Amino acid sequence: MKLSICIPTYNRAAHLADCLNSIILCDVQSNFNFEVCISDNGSTDGTEDVVRVAQSVINIKYHKNAVNLGMTRNFLNVVSMAEGDFVWMIGDDDLLVPNAIAKLYRLIDSHPKVDFFYVNSFHLNTEYLKNFSSPFDTANLPENMEPFSKWAIAGEVDFLELIDPRISFDFLGGIFLSVFRRENWNLNADVLDGNAVKDDRVFSHFDNTFPHVKIFANAFRDSRAYLNTQPLSVCLTGAREWSPMYPFVRSVRLVEALGEYRKNGLSYRKYIYCKNYALGNCIPDFIRILANRKRSGYIFIRPFKLFLDYGCYPNFYLSIFYFIGGRISRFYRRLLEYAINRYF
């Protein structure tokens, strides 16, 4: 079997139904052999019922954890269920675009020496799906969706060339963007710190925030990759329970991700360039972290130590001006839209 689509899930039955329906529609459009692996982290809603209905149509392996093991151990569990040569881990609220599986199979077949495929995705707000019956039919996707990556040149590259904000502004943090060779993952999954993985505090360590990034950095540092600019999935926004921690993830944990790539071969020049980019929201994010310190991840940082580190980079100081400029730009854009709608 060439492909395993792996979905970790917890208490999102409605979103999972849409996700699985998008996979079913892809299966109808192709004859390729693939499996779906679902690791249910002890859901108490109708998740299992949704899976059982979909199992009557497509090949699904389903495992339900007796208790919630936390995000990271559920990630590891779902990959351990897979048998495909390649794994595509997607969120339970993501959608595959029509013919995505057929297109992915052609990519894999055309690039036999590639271990890692970066597959672009579209952005879409969950509110859009509420205009349609459930489960959502991907034939109703809008035509003007914004792609996650604006990079326009597809082709084979060395894996570390993907660590570039012009390609992926979150440095492969979005797991749905990655299709990876399962063997490489399995050989390097033990790089994660066991204590950090078992810590049930959300995002308390890098290893339970971006476990896949740490594994990727070790597993694919010497690999060939393929950059696929055509989106094959839709990343839905608006269904993230951890939204209050987003500033912390963006301006602390994502910066730490660059350290992992640096330890595994990212050039010092590229590291400095990417880190400066990553600090472009730093001061506004720290204000949000302080303002919401009970839920924002503040207890996991040492502000003084971070400021000493970040203070060497121009974007640390410029981030406040970027923030103000962005607000002014949005204000005038809305004013212009109002004027056009009002007078034309």
C-alpha positions as CSV (number, residue, x, y, z in Angstrom):
1,M,0.0,0.0,0.0
2,K,1.4,3.4,-1.0
3,L,-0.6,5.9,1.0
4,S,-2.0,6.1,4.5
5,I,-4.2,9.1,5.4
6,C,-3.9,9.5,9.1
7,I,-6.4,11.5,11.2
8,P,-6.0,12.1,14.9
9,T,-9.3,13.3,16.4
10,Y,-11.1,14.2,19.5
11,N,-14.8,15.3,20.0
12,R,-15.2,16.8,16.5
13,A,-17.8,14.4,15.0
14,A,-19.3,17.0,12.7
15,H,-16.0,18.2,11.3
16,L,-14.8,14.6,11.0
17,A,-17.9,13.7,8.9
18,D,-17.0,16.5,6.5
19,C,-13.4,15.4,6.4
20,L,-14.2,11.7,5.7
21,N,-16.8,12.7,3.1
22,S,-14.1,14.6,1.2
23,I,-12.0,11.5,1.2
24,I,-14.9,9.3,0.1
25,L,-15.5,11.7,-2.8
26,C,-11.8,11.4,-3.8
27,D,-12.1,7.6,-3.7
28,V,-15.1,7.7,-6.0
29,Q,-12.9,9.7,-8.5
30,S,-10.0,7.3,-8.5
31,N,-9.2,3.6,-8.2
32,F,-6.0,4.0,-6.1
33,N,-5.4,1.8,-3.1
34,F,-5.1,3.7,0.1
35,E,-6.1,3.4,3.8
36,V,-7.5,5.9,6.3
37,C,-6.2,5.5,9.9
38,I,-8.2,7.3,12.7
39,S,-6.9,7.5,16.3
40,D,-9.8,8.7,18.5
41,N,-8.4,10.3,21.7
42,G,-11.3,9.1,23.8
43,S,-14.1,11.1,22.3
44,T,-17.4,11.4,24.1
45,D,-19.5,12.7,21.2
46,G,-20.7,10.8,18.1
47,T,-17.2,10.4,16.6
48,E,-17.4,6.6,16.5
49,D,-20.8,6.6,14.8
50,V,-19.4,8.9,12.1
51,V,-16.5,6.5,11.5
52,R,-18.7,3.4,11.4
53,V,-20.8,5.0,8.7
54,A,-17.7,5.9,6.6
55,Q,-16.2,2.4,7.1
56,S,-19.0,0.9,5.0
57,V,-17.6,2.9,2.0
58,I,-13.8,3.2,2.4
59,N,-11.0,1.3,4.1
60,I,-10.7,2.8,7.6
61,K,-8.7,1.5,10.6
62,Y,-10.2,2.9,13.8
63,H,-8.7,2.9,17.2
64,K,-10.2,4.6,20.3
65,N,-8.0,5.4,23.2
66,A,-9.4,4.4,26.6
67,V,-8.4,7.9,27.9
68,N,-7.2,11.1,26.3
69,L,-3.4,10.7,25.8
70,G,-2.8,14.2,24.7
71,M,-2.1,15.5,21.2
72,T,1.4,14.2,20.7
73,R,0.8,10.6,21.8
74,N,-2.3,10.6,19.6
75,F,-0.2,11.8,16.7
76,L,2.3,9.0,17.3
77,N,-0.5,6.5,17.7
78,V,-2.1,7.3,14.4
79,V,1.1,7.0,12.4
80,S,1.9,3.7,14.1
81,M,-1.4,2.3,12.7
82,A,-0.3,3.1,9.2
83,E,1.0,0.5,6.6
84,G,1.4,2.8,3.6
85,D,4.8,3.7,2.3
86,F,3.8,7.4,2.7
87,V,1.7,9.1,5.4
88,W,-0.4,12.2,5.0
89,M,-1.6,13.3,8.4
90,I,-4.5,15.8,8.2
91,G,-6.6,17.4,10.8
92,D,-10.1,16.1,11.5
93,D,-11.4,19.5,10.3
94,D,-9.5,19.5,7.0
95,L,-10.9,18.6,3.6
96,L,-9.3,17.0,0.5
97,V,-10.0,18.8,-2.7
98,P,-11.5,16.8,-5.6
99,N,-9.1,14.3,-7.2
100,A,-6.5,15.1,-4.5
101,I,-5.6,11.4,-4.0
102,A,-5.1,10.7,-7.7
103,K,-2.9,13.8,-8.0
104,L,-0.8,12.8,-5.0
105,Y,-0.4,9.3,-6.3
106,R,0.9,10.7,-9.6
107,L,3.4,12.8,-7.7
108,I,4.7,9.9,-5.7
109,D,5.1,7.7,-8.8
110,S,6.8,10.5,-10.7
111,H,9.4,11.2,-8.0
112,P,10.7,7.8,-6.6
113,K,13.7,9.3,-4.9
114,V,11.6,11.8,-2.9
115,D,11.0,11.1,0.8
116,F,9.0,14.2,1.6
117,F,6.3,16.0,-0.3
118,Y,5.2,19.5,0.6
119,V,1.6,19.8,-0.6
120,N,0.0,23.2,-0.6
121,S,-3.4,23.9,0.9
122,F,-6.3,26.4,0.7
123,H,-7.6,28.5,3.6
124,L,-11.4,28.5,4.3
125,N,-13.4,29.6,7.3
126,T,-15.7,27.0,8.9
127,E,-18.6,29.5,8.7
128,Y,-18.7,28.8,4.9
129,L,-19.7,25.2,5.5
130,K,-22.7,26.2,7.5
131,N,-24.4,27.3,4.3
132,F,-24.6,23.7,3.1
133,S,-26.0,20.4,4.3
134,S,-23.9,17.9,6.2
135,P,-21.7,16.2,5.3
136,F,-20.2,18.9,3.1
137,D,-19.8,18.1,-0.6
138,T,-16.4,19.5,-1.8
139,A,-18.0,20.2,-5.2
140,N,-19.4,23.3,-3.4
141,L,-16.0,24.7,-2.5
142,P,-15.6,28.4,-3.5
143,E,-13.4,29.2,-6.5
144,N,-11.5,32.1,-4.9
145,M,-9.9,30.4,-1.9
146,E,-6.5,31.7,-0.8
147,P,-3.6,29.3,-0.9
148,F,-1.5,28.7,2.2
149,S,1.7,29.2,0.3
150,K,2.1,31.8,-2.5
151,W,5.2,30.1,-3.8
152,A,4.8,29.5,-7.5
153,I,7.6,27.2,-8.6
154,A,7.0,23.5,-8.2
155,G,9.8,20.9,-8.3
156,E,12.3,18.8,-6.4
157,V,14.5,20.4,-3.8
158,D,16.6,19.4,-0.8
159,F,14.4,19.1,2.3
160,L,16.0,22.0,4.1
161,E,15.2,24.3,1.2
162,L,11.6,24.1,2.3
163,I,12.5,26.0,5.5
164,D,11.8,29.4,4.0
165,P,9.0,31.8,5.0
166,R,8.4,32.5,1.3
167,I,7.4,28.8,1.0
168,S,5.9,28.0,4.4
169,F,5.5,30.8,6.9
170,D,5.1,28.3,9.7
171,F,8.2,26.2,8.7
172,L,6.2,23.0,8.3
173,G,4.3,23.5,11.5
174,G,1.0,22.7,9.7
175,I,1.0,18.9,9.6
176,F,-1.6,18.8,6.8
177,L,1.0,20.2,4.4
178,S,3.3,17.2,4.6
179,V,3.3,13.8,3.0
180,F,6.3,11.9,4.3
181,R,7.9,8.5,4.0
182,R,6.8,6.4,6.9
183,E,10.0,4.5,7.3
184,N,12.0,7.7,7.9
185,W,9.5,8.8,10.6
186,N,9.6,5.4,12.4
187,L,13.4,5.5,12.5
188,N,13.4,8.9,14.1
189,A,10.3,9.1,16.3
190,D,12.4,8.3,19.4
191,V,14.0,11.8,19.2
192,L,11.1,13.1,21.2
193,D,11.6,13.6,24.9
194,G,9.4,11.0,26.7
195,N,8.6,13.2,29.7
196,A,7.6,16.2,27.5
197,V,5.4,13.9,25.4
198,K,3.6,12.6,28.5
199,D,3.1,16.1,30.0
200,D,-0.7,16.8,29.7
201,R,-0.3,20.5,29.9
202,V,-1.1,21.9,26.5
203,F,2.0,23.2,24.6
204,S,4.1,23.0,27.8
205,H,7.2,21.9,25.8
206,F,8.3,22.1,22.2
207,D,8.0,18.3,21.9
208,N,4.3,18.4,22.7
209,T,3.6,21.4,20.5
210,F,5.4,20.5,17.3
211,P,6.5,16.9,17.7
212,H,6.3,16.3,13.9
213,V,8.7,19.2,13.2
214,K,11.3,17.7,15.5
215,I,10.9,14.3,13.8
216,F,10.9,15.9,10.3
217,A,14.1,17.8,11.1
218,N,15.9,14.6,12.1
219,A,14.3,12.2,9.6
220,F,14.5,14.2,6.4
221,R,17.5,16.5,6.8
222,D,19.4,14.6,4.0
223,S,16.4,13.8,1.9
224,R,15.1,15.0,-1.4
225,A,11.7,16.8,-1.2
226,Y,9.1,17.9,-3.7
227,L,7.4,21.2,-3.5
228,N,3.9,20.9,-4.8
229,T,2.4,24.4,-5.3
230,Q,-1.1,23.1,-6.3
231,P,-3.3,22.9,-3.2
232,L,-4.6,19.4,-2.5
233,S,-6.4,20.1,0.7
234,V,-8.5,22.8,2.5
235,C,-7.4,24.0,6.0
236,L,-10.5,25.2,7.8
237,T,-10.0,28.0,10.3
238,G,-12.3,28.8,13.2
239,A,-12.4,25.3,14.8
240,R,-9.3,25.6,17.0
241,E,-9.9,25.3,20.7
242,W,-6.4,26.5,21.4
243,S,-6.8,29.9,19.8
244,P,-5.9,31.8,23.0
245,M,-2.4,30.2,22.8
246,Y,-1.8,31.1,19.2
247,P,0.4,34.2,20.0
248,F,2.6,31.9,22.2
249,V,2.8,29.2,19.6
250,R,3.7,31.7,16.9
251,S,6.3,33.8,18.7
252,V,7.8,31.3,21.0
253,R,7.3,27.7,19.9
254,L,7.7,28.4,16.2
255,V,11.0,30.2,16.8
256,E,12.2,27.1,18.7
257,A,11.3,25.1,15.6
258,L,14.0,26.9,13.7
259,G,16.5,25.7,16.3
260,E,15.7,22.1,15.5
261,Y,16.3,22.7,11.8
262,R,19.6,24.5,12.7
263,K,20.8,21.5,14.7
264,N,20.1,19.3,11.7
265,G,21.9,21.2,9.0
266,L,20.1,24.5,8.3
267,S,22.7,27.1,7.5
268,Y,23.4,29.8,10.0
269,R,22.6,32.5,7.4
270,K,19.2,30.9,6.6
271,Y,18.5,30.4,10.4
272,I,19.1,34.1,11.1
273,Y,16.9,35.1,8.1
274,C,14.1,32.8,9.1
275,K,14.3,33.7,12.8
276,N,14.1,37.4,12.0
277,Y,11.0,36.8,9.9
278,A,9.4,34.7,12.7
279,L,9.7,37.7,15.1
280,G,7.6,39.9,12.9
281,N,4.6,39.7,15.4
282,C,6.7,39.4,18.6
283,I,5.8,42.5,20.7
284,P,2.1,42.5,19.9
285,D,2.0,38.7,20.6
286,F,3.8,39.2,24.0
287,I,1.2,41.9,24.9
288,R,-1.5,39.4,24.2
289,I,0.3,36.7,26.1
290,L,0.5,39.0,29.2
291,A,-3.1,40.2,28.9
292,N,-4.4,36.6,28.9
293,R,-1.6,35.0,31.0
294,K,-3.9,32.3,32.6
295,R,-4.6,30.7,29.2
296,S,-1.9,32.0,26.9
297,G,1.1,29.8,27.8
298,Y,2.8,32.6,29.8
299,I,3.8,30.1,32.5
300,F,6.0,28.2,30.0
301,I,8.3,31.1,29.1
302,R,11.0,33.2,30.7
303,P,10.4,36.7,29.4
304,F,13.7,38.2,30.3
305,K,15.7,35.4,28.7
306,L,13.6,35.6,25.5
307,F,14.0,39.3,25.3
308,L,17.8,39.0,25.5
309,D,17.7,36.4,22.7
310,Y,15.1,38.2,20.5
311,G,16.6,41.7,21.0
312,C,19.4,40.9,18.5
313,Y,16.9,40.9,15.6
314,P,15.4,43.9,13.9
315,N,11.9,42.5,13.5
316,F,11.6,42.2,17.3
317,Y,11.5,46.0,17.4
318,L,9.7,46.5,14.1
319,S,6.9,44.1,15.0
320,I,5.0,46.9,16.8
321,F,5.2,49.1,13.7
322,Y,4.1,46.2,11.5
323,F,1.1,45.8,13.8
324,I,0.1,49.4,13.7
325,G,0.6,49.6,9.9
326,G,-1.6,46.5,9.5
327,R,-4.4,48.0,11.6
328,I,-4.3,51.3,9.6
329,S,-4.3,49.3,6.3
330,R,-7.3,47.3,7.4
331,F,-9.1,50.4,8.5
332,Y,-8.7,52.1,5.2
333,R,-9.6,49.0,3.3
334,R,-12.8,48.7,5.2
335,L,-13.5,52.4,4.7
336,L,-13.0,52.0,0.9
337,E,-15.2,48.9,0.8
338,Y,-17.9,50.8,2.7
339,A,-17.7,53.8,0.3
340,I,-17.9,51.5,-2.8
341,N,-20.9,49.7,-1.4
342,R,-22.6,52.9,-0.2
343,Y,-22.1,55.1,-3.2
344,F,-21.6,52.8,-6.2
